Amino acid sequence: MLVELLLAPQCPHAEDARVMLARCLAEAGLAVPVVERVGEYPSPTMLVNGVDVMTGAAGTPTMQACRLDRPTPRRVLAALRGQAGTV
């Protein structure tokens, strides 16, 4: 499983996203590393096996912007459990 956290530089939501992702991984009983990337991303974006936990789309557009639909614990947990299409 590949878990990625994509952030724009100096994202004000970065630390909250890190904490929430760590809690979701613990709740799901998964000990997988998180690949964190900082660059031109809608921020914060969380990908599980290359799929955005909020949109269900593969990958992410290139842009540096705050994300309005920030990842939620429910969506992250569903993606980690392989149920992204059921939320």
CORNORCOR-V42447 format. One record per helix or strand. SS is the DSSP state (helix for helix, strand for strand). FROM is the first residue (numbers start at 1). TO is the last residue. If there is no record, write none. Layout:
[[SS:FROM:TO] [SS:FROM:TO]]
This chain:
[[strand:3:7] [helix:14:27] [strand:34:38] [strand:42:43] [strand:45:48] [strand:51:52] [strand:58:58] [strand:65:66] [helix:73:80] [helix:84:86]]
